[in-house]
């Protein structure tokens, strides 16, 4: 039990290091949480600083997630590995180093799952591209991808109850992180009235 607690704490602390916020400070730019969606994640970095900065942040998020997944895979019993992913996303969402206001965890979850079960991460990425190609709404595509990632983890651990709860909790957390996107989307849908 001590190992599980330690790995989860380390995963949370690792997730709490927000590369978008750090890079914006180093570059002398305003906090990325002050514009657009108010999120310190890849999509918002792209909106404010362009594709190169967004790619750097994305790759760092993926790399950090892979490192956490490798640590969890080495030290934890299989069913508890998804819980390390949950705490990684929790740290990314509510970082103790950045006023508990961070990103939404999508890139981190993709990186984490890519190490644990590469086939499901690849499938989830294809699903994201497909859904985005149809709807052109990043957060909608992210929902489908995150759902696929969670199912992939659950399948990889033979539908173990502990793994299912961990993966499901992560999915719910990422949905919660997108609550503003969901509300804005529904408000915009309500404002569209059919022509007479």
Backbone as a printed PyTorch tensor [residue, N CA C, xyz], in Angstrom:
tensor([[[  0.8270,  -1.2160,   0.0000],
         [  0.0000,   0.0000,   0.0000],
         [  0.8590,   1.2630,   0.0000]],

        [[  2.0090,   1.1830,   0.6820],
         [  2.9130,   2.3280,   0.7220],
         [  3.4310,   2.6960,  -0.6590]],

        [[  3.7300,   1.6650,  -1.4770],
         [  4.2140,   1.9150,  -2.8440],
         [  3.1590,   2.6200,  -3.6730]],

        [[  1.9150,   2.1640,  -3.5450],
         [  0.8120,   2.7640,  -4.3000],
         [  0.6780,   4.2400,  -3.9380]],

        [[  0.7070,   4.5230,  -2.6440],
         [  0.5830,   5.9080,  -2.1670],
         [  1.7230,   6.7520,  -2.7020]],

        [[  2.9480,   6.2560,  -2.6330],
         [  4.1250,   7.0050,  -3.0780],
         [  4.0610,   7.3020,  -4.5750]],

        [[  3.7300,   6.2860,  -5.3810],
         [  3.6730,   6.4730,  -6.8350],
         [  2.5770,   7.4660,  -7.2010]],

        [[  1.4360,   7.3870,  -6.5200],
         [  0.3340,   8.3100,  -6.8130],
         [  0.7000,   9.7460,  -6.4550]],

        [[  1.4130,   9.9170,  -5.3310],
         [  1.8650,  11.2640,  -4.9500],
         [  2.8690,  11.7980,  -5.9730]],

        [[  3.8140,  10.9390,  -6.3730],
         [  4.7990,  11.3530,  -7.3770],
         [  4.1280,  11.6880,  -8.7100]],

        [[  3.1110,  10.9010,  -9.0750],
         [  2.3730,  11.1550, -10.3180],
         [  1.6640,  12.5040, -10.2420]],

        [[  1.0540,  12.7910,  -9.0920],
         [  0.3750,  14.0800,  -8.9190],
         [  1.3700,  15.2390,  -9.0230]],

        [[  2.5070,  15.1060,  -8.3590],
         [  3.5130,  16.1700,  -8.3780],
         [  4.0750,  16.3720,  -9.7870]],

        [[  4.3040,  15.2700, -10.4970],
         [  4.7870,  15.3700, -11.8820],
         [  3.7580,  16.0770, -12.7550]],

        [[  2.4960,  15.7240, -12.5840],
         [  1.4250,  16.3710, -13.3460],
         [  1.2720,  17.8400, -13.0140]],

        [[  1.6780,  18.2220, -11.7990],
         [  1.5360,  19.6110, -11.3560],
         [  2.5480,  20.5530, -12.0010]],

        [[  3.5410,  19.9890, -12.6870],
         [  4.5060,  20.8270, -13.4150],
         [  3.8970,  21.1370, -14.7780]],

        [[  3.4130,  22.3560, -14.9540],
         [  2.7320,  22.7220, -16.1920],
         [  3.7120,  23.4040, -17.1420]],

        [[  4.0580,  22.7140, -18.2170],
         [  5.0580,  23.2170, -19.1500],
         [  4.5870,  24.4640, -19.9060]],

        [[  3.2970,  24.5560, -20.1710],
         [  2.7740,  25.7330, -20.8740],
         [  3.0080,  26.9920, -20.0470]],

        [[  2.6710,  26.9350, -18.7730],
         [  2.8410,  28.0950, -17.8970],
         [  4.3280,  28.4530, -17.7620]],

        [[  5.1590,  27.4330, -17.5780],
         [  6.6000,  27.6570, -17.4120],
         [  7.2010,  28.2920, -18.6610]],

        [[  6.8820,  27.7560, -19.8340],
         [  7.4460,  28.2790, -21.0720],
         [  6.9610,  29.6940, -21.3640]],

        [[  5.7140,  29.9690, -21.0630],
         [  5.2040,  31.3240, -21.2890],
         [  5.9250,  32.3250, -20.3830]],

        [[  6.2250,  31.9090, -19.1440],
         [  6.9670,  32.7980, -18.2380],
         [  8.3770,  33.0350, -18.7660]],

        [[  9.0360,  31.9620, -19.1930],
         [ 10.4000,  32.0790, -19.7110],
         [ 10.4630,  32.9530, -20.9670]],

        [[  9.3990,  32.8980, -21.7620],
         [  9.3540,  33.6710, -23.0050],
         [  8.8520,  35.0920, -22.7960]],

        [[  8.5120,  35.4320, -21.5590],
         [  8.0240,  36.7740, -21.2710],
         [  6.6100,  37.0140, -21.7570]],

        [[  5.8650,  35.9350, -21.9590],
         [  4.4770,  36.0740, -22.4170],
         [  3.5290,  36.0480, -21.2270]],

        [[  2.3000,  36.4910, -21.4510],
         [  1.2840,  36.4700, -20.4040],
         [  0.8970,  35.0330, -20.0830]],

        [[  0.4020,  34.8300, -18.9010],
         [ -0.0610,  33.5180, -18.4690],
         [ -1.0760,  32.9790, -19.4820]],

        [[ -0.8840,  31.7590, -20.0110],
         [ -1.8150,  31.2330, -21.0160],
         [ -3.2320,  31.0400, -20.5080]],

        [[ -3.3990,  31.0510, -19.1840],
         [ -4.7370,  30.8650, -18.6020],
         [ -5.5750,  32.1390, -18.6380]],

        [[ -4.9690,  33.2350, -19.0920],
         [ -5.6850,  34.5140, -19.0960],
         [ -6.4350,  34.7800, -20.3950]],

        [[ -6.2750,  33.9160, -21.3960],
         [ -6.9240,  34.1610, -22.6880],
         [ -7.6710,  32.9210, -23.1790]],

        [[ -8.5740,  33.1600, -24.1140],
         [ -9.3530,  32.1180, -24.7810],
         [-10.0600,  31.2250, -23.7580]],

        [[ -9.7250,  29.9240, -23.7460],
         [-10.4570,  28.9980, -22.8740],
         [-10.0200,  29.0830, -21.4180]],

        [[ -8.9250,  29.8090, -21.1420],
         [ -8.4220,  29.8820, -19.7740],
         [ -7.7070,  28.6160, -19.3560]],

        [[ -7.3370,  27.8030, -20.3340],
         [ -6.7180,  26.5120, -20.0750],
         [ -5.2320,  26.5720, -20.4160]],

        [[ -4.4170,  25.9360, -19.5880],
         [ -2.9720,  25.9090, -19.8470],
         [ -2.6000,  24.5930, -20.5330]],

        [[ -3.2380,  24.3250, -21.6590],
         [ -2.9990,  23.0890, -22.3880],
         [ -2.5980,  23.3540, -23.8310]],

        [[ -2.4180,  22.2810, -24.5810],
         [ -1.8870,  22.3650, -25.9380],
         [ -2.7380,  23.2330, -26.8600]],

        [[ -4.0540,  23.0410, -26.8420],
         [ -4.9260,  23.7860, -27.7550],
         [ -4.8530,  25.2890, -27.5000]],

        [[ -4.8670,  25.6690, -26.2410],
         [ -4.8130,  27.0860, -25.9090],
         [ -3.4320,  27.6820, -26.2090]],

        [[ -2.3880,  26.8880, -26.0400],
         [ -1.0440,  27.3410, -26.3990],
         [ -0.9710,  27.5800, -27.9110]],

        [[ -1.5750,  26.6890, -28.6720],
         [ -1.6070,  26.8530, -30.1350],
         [ -2.3040,  28.1480, -30.5220]],

        [[ -3.4150,  28.4500, -29.8610],
         [ -4.1620,  29.6740, -30.1740],
         [ -3.3270,  30.9240, -29.8870]],

        [[ -2.5260,  30.8770, -28.8350],
         [ -1.8140,  32.0720, -28.3880],
         [ -0.3890,  32.1980, -28.9290]],

        [[  0.2630,  31.0630, -29.1810],
         [  1.6870,  31.1340, -29.5250],
         [  2.0640,  30.3820, -30.7920]],

        [[  1.1050,  29.6930, -31.3910],
         [  1.3990,  29.0030, -32.6410],
         [  1.7430,  27.5330, -32.4830]],

        [[  1.9290,  26.8930, -33.6180],
         [  2.0650,  25.4380, -33.6380],
         [  3.3750,  24.9390, -33.0410]],

        [[  4.4560,  25.7020, -33.1520],
         [  5.7410,  25.2340, -32.6230],
         [  5.7020,  25.1500, -31.1020]],

        [[  5.2270,  26.2090, -30.4590],
         [  5.0930,  26.1870, -29.0030],
         [  4.1330,  25.0810, -28.5650]],

        [[  3.0270,  24.9550, -29.2870],
         [  2.0480,  23.9220, -28.9450],
         [  2.6600,  22.5300, -29.0580]],

        [[  3.4580,  22.3060, -30.1000],
         [  4.1140,  21.0090, -30.2920],
         [  5.1040,  20.7220, -29.1720]],

        [[  5.8440,  21.7490, -28.7530],
         [  6.8070,  21.5700, -27.6520],
         [  6.0900,  21.1690, -26.3660]],

        [[  5.0210,  21.9020, -26.0360],
         [  4.2530,  21.6020, -24.8230],
         [  3.6390,  20.2050, -24.9140]],

        [[  3.0860,  19.8780, -26.0780],
         [  2.4670,  18.5690, -26.2770],
         [  3.4800,  17.4450, -26.0670]],

        [[  4.6630,  17.5780, -26.6540],
         [  5.6830,  16.5350, -26.5380],
         [  6.2110,  16.4130, -25.1050]],

        [[  6.3330,  17.5300, -24.4240],
         [  6.7550,  17.4800, -23.0290],
         [  5.6980,  16.8050, -22.1550]],

        [[  4.4350,  17.1160, -22.4020],
         [  3.3440,  16.4630, -21.6740],
         [  3.3540,  14.9520, -21.9200]],

        [[  3.5280,  14.5670, -23.1830],
         [  3.5780,  13.1500, -23.5340],
         [  4.7680,  12.4730, -22.8520]],

        [[  5.9340,  13.1190, -22.9320],
         [  7.1440,  12.5440, -22.3350],
         [  7.0170,  12.3570, -20.8360]],

        [[  6.4740,  13.3560, -20.1550],
         [  6.2720,  13.2660, -18.7180],
         [  5.3030,  12.1320, -18.3700]],

        [[  4.2420,  12.0180, -19.1520],
         [  3.2530,  10.9640, -18.9200],
         [  3.8480,   9.5760, -19.1340]],

        [[  4.6800,   9.4380, -20.1530],
         [  5.3520,   8.1640, -20.4150],
         [  6.2620,   7.7960, -19.2390]],

        [[  6.9680,   8.7820, -18.6970],
         [  7.8540,   8.5300, -17.5550],
         [  7.0590,   8.0520, -16.3420]],

        [[  5.9200,   8.6900, -16.0850],
         [  5.0670,   8.2800, -14.9620],
         [  4.5310,   6.8650, -15.1900]],

        [[  4.1150,   6.5880, -16.4220],
         [  3.5980,   5.2590, -16.7460],
         [  4.6720,   4.1900, -16.5720]],

        [[  5.8960,   4.5090, -16.9750],
         [  7.0070,   3.5580, -16.8290],
         [  7.2740,   3.2750, -15.3580]],

        [[  7.2610,   4.3170, -14.5480],
         [  7.4680,   4.1630, -13.1060],
         [  6.3640,   3.3120, -12.4780]],

        [[  5.1160,   3.6160, -12.8570],
         [  3.9800,   2.8670, -12.3130],
         [  4.0150,   1.4070, -12.7480]],

        [[  4.3520,   1.1720, -14.0050],
         [  4.4010,  -0.1920, -14.5320],
         [  5.4800,  -1.0170, -13.8210]],

        [[  6.5780,  -0.3770, -13.4760],
         [  7.6830,  -1.0750, -12.8190],
         [  7.3690,  -1.3960, -11.3560]],

        [[  6.7170,  -0.4470, -10.6560],
         [  6.5550,  -0.5670,  -9.2140],
         [  5.2030,  -1.0930,  -8.7500]],

        [[  4.1600,  -0.9120,  -9.5430],
         [  2.8100,  -1.2580,  -9.0780],
         [  2.3060,  -2.5770,  -9.6550]],

        [[  1.4190,  -3.2020,  -8.9140],
         [  0.6940,  -4.3540,  -9.4460],
         [ -0.2430,  -3.8390, -10.5420]],

        [[ -0.4530,  -4.6620, -11.5410],
         [ -1.1600,  -4.2460, -12.7580],
         [ -2.4640,  -3.4760, -12.5210]],

        [[ -3.3870,  -3.9470, -11.6780],
         [ -4.6690,  -3.2440, -11.5560],
         [ -4.5720,  -1.8160, -11.0320]],

        [[ -3.4510,  -1.4930, -10.3570],
         [ -3.3140,  -0.1540,  -9.7730],
         [ -2.6640,   0.8480, -10.7230]],

        [[ -2.1620,   0.3730, -11.8440],
         [ -1.4750,   1.2720, -12.7860],
         [ -2.3810,   2.4040, -13.2800]],

        [[ -3.6510,   2.1340, -13.6400],
         [ -4.5180,   3.2440, -14.0760],
         [ -4.6830,   4.3450, -13.0340]],

        [[ -4.5080,   4.0100, -11.7580],
         [ -4.6280,   5.0250, -10.7130],
         [ -3.4790,   6.0160, -10.7510]],

        [[ -2.3070,   5.5510, -11.1870],
         [ -1.1990,   6.4860, -11.3810],
         [ -1.5650,   7.4860, -12.4780]],

        [[ -2.2420,   7.0000, -13.5130],
         [ -2.7210,   7.8830, -14.5750],
         [ -3.7210,   8.8940, -14.0530]],

        [[ -4.6130,   8.4490, -13.1800],
         [ -5.6020,   9.3600, -12.5970],
         [ -4.9140,  10.4910, -11.8360]],

        [[ -3.9320,  10.1460, -11.0120],
         [ -3.2570,  11.1800, -10.2110],
         [ -2.3810,  12.0810, -11.0700]],

        [[ -1.8450,  11.5480, -12.1550],
         [ -1.1280,  12.3880, -13.1140],
         [ -2.0630,  13.4480, -13.6900]],

        [[ -3.2530,  13.0250, -14.1070],
         [ -4.2370,  13.9540, -14.6770],
         [ -4.7500,  14.9150, -13.6110]],

        [[ -4.9090,  14.4240, -12.3940],
         [ -5.3490,  15.2890, -11.2900],
         [ -4.3380,  16.4100, -11.0670]],

        [[ -3.0470,  16.0690, -11.1070],
         [ -2.0060,  17.0820, -10.9540],
         [ -1.9980,  18.0670, -12.1040]],

        [[ -2.1920,  17.5690, -13.3270],
         [ -2.2370,  18.4490, -14.4860],
         [ -3.4470,  19.3860, -14.4310]],

        [[ -4.5430,  18.8950, -13.9100],
         [ -5.7840,  19.6870, -13.8310],
         [ -5.7580,  20.6850, -12.6860]],

        [[ -5.2460,  20.2500, -11.5340],
         [ -5.2260,  21.0870, -10.3230],
         [ -3.8050,  21.0920,  -9.7400]],

        [[ -2.8840,  21.7710, -10.4440],
         [ -1.4680,  21.7190, -10.0660],
         [ -1.1560,  22.5090,  -8.7960]],

        [[ -0.5180,  21.8480,  -7.8590],
         [ -0.1740,  22.5210,  -6.6030],
         [  0.8750,  23.6050,  -6.8130]],

        [[  1.6320,  23.5520,  -7.9180],
         [  2.6640,  24.5480,  -8.1840],
         [  2.1460,  25.7740,  -8.9410]],

        [[  0.8930,  25.7240,  -9.3930],
         [  0.3590,  26.8110, -10.2210],
         [ -1.0440,  27.2250,  -9.7820]],

        [[ -1.2440,  27.2950,  -8.4780],
         [ -2.5180,  27.7970,  -7.9680],
         [ -3.7000,  26.8860,  -8.2260]],

        [[ -3.4490,  25.5990,  -8.4170],
         [ -4.4940,  24.5960,  -8.6260],
         [ -5.3940,  24.9090,  -9.8370]],

        [[ -4.8050,  25.5550, -10.8360],
         [ -5.5400,  25.8560, -12.0780],
         [ -4.6240,  25.5320, -13.2440]],

        [[ -4.8800,  24.4040, -13.8940],
         [ -3.9700,  23.9460, -14.9420],
         [ -4.6480,  23.5840, -16.2430]],

        [[ -4.2800,  22.4240, -16.7820],
         [ -4.8020,  21.9700, -18.0630],
         [ -5.9570,  20.9930, -17.8900]],

        [[ -6.2470,  20.2760, -18.9570],
         [ -7.3900,  19.3610, -18.9350],
         [ -6.9820,  17.8980, -18.9770]],

        [[ -5.6980,  17.6380, -19.2110],
         [ -5.1790,  16.2850, -19.0500],
         [ -5.2290,  15.3720, -20.2500]],

        [[ -5.7020,  15.8460, -21.3910],
         [ -5.8880,  14.9630, -22.5440],
         [ -4.5540,  14.4340, -23.0640]],

        [[ -3.5920,  15.3310, -23.2960],
         [ -2.2890,  14.9040, -23.8200],
         [ -1.5810,  13.9860, -22.8320]],

        [[ -1.6960,  14.2880, -21.5510],
         [ -1.0720,  13.4530, -20.5320],
         [ -1.6640,  12.0490, -20.5130]],

        [[ -2.9780,  11.9670, -20.6600],
         [ -3.6310,  10.6560, -20.6510],
         [ -3.2400,   9.8490, -21.8920]],

        [[ -3.0920,  10.5400, -23.0040],
         [ -2.6600,   9.8720, -24.2330],
         [ -1.2500,   9.3080, -24.0490]],

        [[ -0.3390,  10.1130, -23.5000],
         [  1.0290,   9.6470, -23.2840],
         [  1.1100,   8.5040, -22.3000]],

        [[  0.3470,   8.6050, -21.2260],
         [  0.3270,   7.5500, -20.2150],
         [ -0.1400,   6.2310, -20.8230]],

        [[ -1.2460,   6.2900, -21.5470],
         [ -1.8100,   5.0820, -22.1470],
         [ -0.9260,   4.5370, -23.2560]],

        [[ -0.2360,   5.4230, -23.9660],
         [  0.6470,   4.9900, -25.0550],
         [  1.7460,   4.0640, -24.5450]],

        [[  2.2010,   4.2980, -23.3200],
         [  3.2320,   3.4160, -22.7550],
         [  2.6290,   2.1010, -22.2800]],

        [[  1.4660,   2.1840, -21.6350],
         [  0.8560,   0.9960, -21.0340],
         [  0.2580,   0.0750, -22.0900]],

        [[ -0.4660,   0.6610, -23.0300],
         [ -1.1200,  -0.1320, -24.0690],
         [ -1.0950,   0.6390, -25.3890]],

        [[  0.0010,   0.5440, -26.1200],
         [  0.2000,   1.3640, -27.3370],
         [ -0.9040,   1.2330, -28.3740]],

        [[ -1.4460,   0.0290, -28.5380],
         [ -2.4660,  -0.1790, -29.5820],
         [ -3.7100,   0.6690, -29.3100]],

        [[ -4.0990,   0.7920, -28.0290],
         [ -5.3080,   1.5680, -27.7310],
         [ -5.0400,   3.0640, -27.8770]],

        [[ -3.8080,   3.4940, -27.5900],
         [ -3.4590,   4.9010, -27.7850],
         [ -3.4730,   5.2580, -29.2640]],

        [[ -2.9620,   4.3490, -30.0950],
         [ -2.9740,   4.5770, -31.5380],
         [ -4.4060,   4.6320, -32.0640]],

        [[ -5.2270,   3.6910, -31.6260],
         [ -6.6300,   3.6780, -32.0320],
         [ -7.3440,   4.9490, -31.5770]],

        [[ -7.0670,   5.3800, -30.3430],
         [ -7.7000,   6.5850, -29.8100],
         [ -7.2880,   7.8280, -30.6050]],

        [[ -6.0210,   7.8840, -31.0120],
         [ -5.5510,   9.0210, -31.8170],
         [ -6.2500,   9.0520, -33.1750]],

        [[ -6.4540,   7.8800, -33.7620],
         [ -7.1800,   7.7920, -35.0420],
         [ -8.6270,   8.2460, -34.8490]],

        [[ -9.2170,   7.8510, -33.7330],
         [-10.5900,   8.2700, -33.4290],
         [-10.6540,   9.7910, -33.2860]],

        [[ -9.6650,  10.3780, -32.6080],
         [ -9.6460,  11.8420, -32.4580],
         [ -9.6040,  12.5190, -33.8310]],

        [[ -8.7190,  12.0570, -34.6840],
         [ -8.5870,  12.6550, -36.0120],
         [ -9.8780,  12.5180, -36.8180]],

        [[-10.5140,  11.3660, -36.7090],
         [-11.7570,  11.1090, -37.4430],
         [-12.8810,  12.0110, -36.9570]],

        [[-13.0690,  12.0570, -35.6400],
         [-14.1520,  12.8660, -35.0750],
         [-13.8990,  14.3470, -35.3330]],

        [[-12.6530,  14.7800, -35.1820],
         [-12.3350,  16.1800, -35.4550],
         [-12.5630,  16.5190, -36.9290]],

        [[-12.2490,  15.5730, -37.8040],
         [-12.4740,  15.7900, -39.2280],
         [-13.9390,  15.9890, -39.5570]],

        [[-14.8130,  15.3610, -38.7630],
         [-16.2570,  15.4750, -39.0020],
         [-16.8340,  16.7240, -38.3380]],

        [[-16.5100,  16.9460, -37.0470],
         [-17.1590,  18.0070, -36.2780],
         [-16.3490,  19.2990, -36.1720]],

        [[-15.0260,  19.2090, -36.3440],
         [-14.1440,  20.3760, -36.2410],
         [-14.2270,  21.0470, -34.8730]],

        [[-14.4740,  20.2640, -33.8380],
         [-14.5180,  20.7800, -32.4680],
         [-13.5480,  19.9430, -31.6420]],

        [[-12.4140,  20.5220, -31.2170],
         [-11.3900,  19.7400, -30.5270],
         [-11.8710,  19.0080, -29.2810]],

        [[-12.6800,  19.6700, -28.4420],
         [-13.0520,  19.0170, -27.1970],
         [-14.0080,  17.8400, -27.4220]],

        [[-14.8230,  17.9020, -28.4500],
         [-15.6960,  16.7740, -28.7760],
         [-14.8490,  15.5730, -29.2080]],

        [[-13.8650,  15.8410, -30.0640],
         [-12.9570,  14.7750, -30.4890],
         [-12.2030,  14.2010, -29.2940]],

        [[-11.8480,  15.0740, -28.3460],
         [-11.1240,  14.6240, -27.1510],
         [-11.9680,  13.6720, -26.3100]],

        [[-13.2810,  13.9250, -26.2140],
         [-14.1480,  13.0300, -25.4580],
         [-14.0890,  11.6100, -26.0000]],

        [[-14.1890,  11.5070, -27.3170],
         [-14.1490,  10.1820, -27.9390],
         [-12.7910,   9.5260, -27.7200]],

        [[-11.7320,  10.3170, -27.8170],
         [-10.3950,   9.7600, -27.6340],
         [-10.1930,   9.2850, -26.2060]],

        [[-10.5790,  10.0940, -25.2430],
         [-10.3910,   9.7450, -23.8370],
         [-11.2190,   8.5120, -23.4730]],

        [[-12.4140,   8.4250, -24.0260],
         [-13.2400,   7.2400, -23.7880],
         [-12.5340,   5.9900, -24.3200]],

        [[-11.9630,   6.0930, -25.5150],
         [-11.2390,   4.9610, -26.1060],
         [-10.0100,   4.6040, -25.2770]],

        [[ -9.3170,   5.6090, -24.7540],
         [ -8.1560,   5.3530, -23.9070],
         [ -8.5570,   4.5970, -22.6370]],

        [[ -9.6510,   5.0240, -22.0340],
         [-10.1220,   4.3680, -20.8120],
         [-10.5230,   2.9200, -21.0680]],

        [[-11.2550,   2.6930, -22.1420],
         [-11.6580,   1.3310, -22.4850],
         [-10.4260,   0.4730, -22.7860]],

        [[ -9.4440,   1.0610, -23.4620],
         [ -8.2190,   0.3340, -23.7720],
         [ -7.4780,  -0.1090, -22.5280]],

        [[ -7.3970,   0.7750, -21.5300],
         [ -6.7470,   0.4130, -20.2690],
         [ -7.5190,  -0.6830, -19.5520]],

        [[ -8.8310,  -0.5430, -19.5110],
         [ -9.6580,  -1.5460, -18.8320],
         [ -9.5100,  -2.9170, -19.4960]],

        [[ -9.5100,  -2.9340, -20.8110],
         [ -9.3460,  -4.1730, -21.5540],
         [ -7.9650,  -4.7840, -21.2930]],

        [[ -6.9380,  -3.9420, -21.2700],
         [ -5.5640,  -4.4200, -21.0930],
         [ -5.3490,  -5.0670, -19.7330]],

        [[ -6.1450,  -4.6640, -18.7520],
         [ -6.0260,  -5.2530, -17.4130],
         [ -7.1700,  -6.2330, -17.1280]],

        [[ -7.6720,  -6.8350, -18.2150],
         [ -8.6690,  -7.9220, -18.1170],
         [ -9.9100,  -7.5200, -17.3270]],

        [[-10.3270,  -6.2720, -17.4690],
         [-11.5440,  -5.7680, -16.8450],
         [-11.5150,  -5.9500, -15.3270]],

        [[-10.3100,  -5.8500, -14.7560],
         [-10.1870,  -5.9000, -13.3000],
         [-10.9370,  -4.7160, -12.6880]],

        [[-11.6740,  -4.9510, -11.6120],
         [-12.5370,  -3.9250, -11.0240],
         [-11.7460,  -2.6880, -10.6070]],

        [[-10.5860,  -2.8890,  -9.9800],
         [ -9.7680,  -1.7580,  -9.5330],
         [ -9.2950,  -0.9310, -10.7280]],

        [[ -8.8950,  -1.6110, -11.8050],
         [ -8.4530,  -0.9120, -13.0190],
         [ -9.6120,  -0.1710, -13.6760]],

        [[-10.7880,  -0.7930, -13.7000],
         [-11.9640,  -0.1550, -14.2920],
         [-12.3030,   1.1340, -13.5560]],

        [[-12.2840,   1.0940, -12.2190],
         [-12.6010,   2.2900, -11.4360],
         [-11.5710,   3.3860, -11.6850]],

        [[-10.2920,   3.0130, -11.7470],
         [ -9.2430,   4.0070, -11.9930],
         [ -9.3710,   4.6660, -13.3550]],

        [[ -9.5780,   3.8480, -14.3950],
         [ -9.7110,   4.3850, -15.7560],
         [-10.9920,   5.2070, -15.8960]],

        [[-12.0780,   4.7350, -15.2840],
         [-13.3560,   5.4560, -15.3570],
         [-13.2770,   6.7870, -14.6180]],

        [[-12.6040,   6.7860, -13.4740],
         [-12.4410,   8.0250, -12.7040],
         [-11.6520,   9.0580, -13.5180]],

        [[-10.6630,   8.5970, -14.2650],
         [ -9.8750,   9.5040, -15.1020],
         [-10.7280,  10.0880, -16.2180]],

        [[-11.5570,   9.2530, -16.8350],
         [-12.4540,   9.7120, -17.8830],
         [-13.4060,  10.7860, -17.3450]],

        [[-13.9830,  10.5320, -16.1750],
         [-14.9180,  11.4810, -15.5660],
         [-14.2020,  12.7870, -15.2150]],

        [[-12.9760,  12.6840, -14.7070],
         [-12.2010,  13.8800, -14.3640],
         [-11.9520,  14.7470, -15.5980]],

        [[-11.5910,  14.1210, -16.7050],
         [-11.3260,  14.8920, -17.9230],
         [-12.6200,  15.5050, -18.4660]],

        [[-13.7240,  14.7880, -18.3520],
         [-15.0230,  15.3740, -18.7250],
         [-15.3200,  16.6020, -17.8640]],

        [[-15.0760,  16.4700, -16.5730],
         [-15.2960,  17.5880, -15.6460],
         [-14.4350,  18.7860, -16.0300]],

        [[-13.2100,  18.5260, -16.4520],
         [-12.3100,  19.6040, -16.8490],
         [-12.8110,  20.3620, -18.0720]],

        [[-13.6780,  19.7200, -18.8620],
         [-14.2240,  20.3490, -20.0730],
         [-15.6150,  20.9510, -19.8500]],

        [[-15.9970,  21.1220, -18.5990],
         [-17.3690,  21.5680, -18.3110],
         [-17.6840,  22.9280, -18.9440]],

        [[-16.7080,  23.8380, -18.9750],
         [-16.9510,  25.1560, -19.5790],
         [-17.1630,  25.0210, -21.0870]],

        [[-16.3830,  24.1510, -21.7250],
         [-16.5560,  23.9100, -23.1580],
         [-17.9510,  23.3770, -23.4540]],

        [[-18.4020,  22.4580, -22.6030],
         [-19.7260,  21.8470, -22.7960],
         [-20.8180,  22.9050, -22.6600]],

        [[-20.7140,  23.7430, -21.6160],
         [-21.7260,  24.7770, -21.4040],
         [-21.7440,  25.7870, -22.5510]],

        [[-20.5650,  26.2090, -22.9870],
         [-20.4920,  27.1610, -24.1000],
         [-21.0550,  26.5560, -25.3770]],

        [[-20.7940,  25.2790, -25.5780],
         [-21.2940,  24.5980, -26.7770],
         [-22.8190,  24.5500, -26.7670]],

        [[-23.3920,  24.1920, -25.6120],
         [-24.8510,  24.1090, -25.5310],
         [-25.5050,  25.4740, -25.6540]],

        [[-24.8550,  26.4940, -25.0900],
         [-25.3940,  27.8580, -25.2110],
         [-25.4050,  28.3030, -26.6730]],

        [[-24.3230,  27.9800, -27.3790],
         [-24.2680,  28.3580, -28.8000],
         [-25.2950,  27.6000, -29.6160]],

        [[-25.5770,  26.3540, -29.2410],
         [-26.6000,  25.5600, -29.9490],
         [-27.9980,  26.1410, -29.7040]],

        [[-28.2130,  26.6020, -28.4720],
         [-29.5250,  27.1630, -28.1280],
         [-29.7790,  28.4900, -28.8410]],

        [[-28.7060,  29.2220, -29.1590],
         [-28.8550,  30.5080, -29.8130],
         [-29.1680,  30.3800, -31.3000]],

        [[-28.9240,  29.1830, -31.8440],
         [-29.2060,  28.9470, -33.2690],
         [-30.6690,  28.5530, -33.4000]],

        [[-31.4590,  29.3900, -34.0050],
         [-32.8710,  29.0830, -34.1920],
         [-33.1360,  28.7300, -35.6400]],

        [[-34.0270,  27.7980, -35.8950],
         [-34.3120,  27.4280, -37.2790],
         [-34.9490,  28.5750, -38.0550]],

        [[-34.5400,  28.7440, -39.2990],
         [-35.1080,  29.8300, -40.1310],
         [-36.5440,  29.5160, -40.4760]],

        [[-37.3750,  30.5650, -40.5260],
         [-38.7920,  30.3670, -40.8310],
         [-39.0360,  30.4000, -42.3290]]])
